[in-house]
Amino acid sequence: MHNPIRSCGIGIAVFAAALAMAGCTSTGQFSFLGYTTQPNYDPAIHTVYVPIAQNATFRRGLEFDLTQAVIREINSKTPFRTVSCREGADTELNLKVMTWRKNLVIATPTNQNRQAEIGLGIEVVWKDLRPDRIGDILSNPKSTLPQEAPLPGQPQTPTGRTIPVLLLPVATFEPELGGSNATAEKQAIDRVAVQIVYMMEKGW
């Protein structure tokens, strides 16, 4: 026969055990069974300096569109704020457009583009500028090349070189429906800007 008093006692015991397993962190955040109320972004970082991206491709203007998209995403989706001067900023986010490519996906019977795709290669390096951590790379924990001896006949590889994170956004478009290189480029840039902001979360 069901005993409501006994069931209530068991429920209270389970709840008490759960509270015992839960705890508050040193920052006052709550943690329970692997879940936490801590923010996704490092609260010690307040400002990000984003210089104009470099562009190693023949497509002029991509660097400005990429920089604007990343700044927009940082200011709207994170607690960080972008600044226009490197001096005094907590971190610096460097971007470089490495590749631009266009591939035919579907052709028409007359061998015209029915669907094509634009792909970009974006290198990202997020540097710490705070006095006690200057030089740290936030974008890649393995931020330097391993110090290994070169193979016979190969030149000495410089050590301490930063290894950037490479992102490869892709966007498709249909010329018959009004799509173009420009619309696909914007879509790819917007996608990679969102991805960069996600990567700025703690644990990157």
C-alpha positions, 0 to 999 in steps of 0.5 A: 500500500502506498505510504504518502508520508514515506514517499515524501520523506524519500523525496526530501532525502533525494532533494537534500542529496542533490543540494549537497552535490550542488555548490557555489563557485568562488565567483558566486555562480551555481553549479549542479551535476555538470551544469552551471550558471557561469557566463559563456565568456570570460568575465575578466575580458571587457574589450576587443580590438579588431583591426582591418582584416588582411586580404591575400586574395584578388577579391578586393573589399572582403577584408572590410566586409569581414571586419564589419561583420565580426565587430557587429557580432561581437557587440551584439552577441557577447558582453565584450565591446570592440574598441578602435585603439589597440592601446588599453584593449584587453585583447586583439582579434586578427583576421586574414582572408587567405582564399576565395574560391568558386565552384560549380555545383549544378550546371544547366543543359547549356553548361551555365551555372544553375547553382554555384558555391563561394568558399572562403578561407579565414585565419583567426588569431585572438591575442591577449594584451593584458599586462599580466598575460600579454603574448598569450594566444586565446584562439588556439591552446597549442599556439606555437609549433613544436620544437622538433629538429628538422629532417636532414636537408630541411631548413630549421623551422622557426619556433614560437610562431603563432598557429592561427585557426582556419575557418572555411565558410561556404555559401551556395547561390542560384543565378536564375533566382537572383543570386550572385557572387556578392550575395554568396560572399555576404552569406559566407562572411556572416556565417564565419562572423557568427562562428568566430563569436562562438569560438570566443566562448570560454574553453576555446 
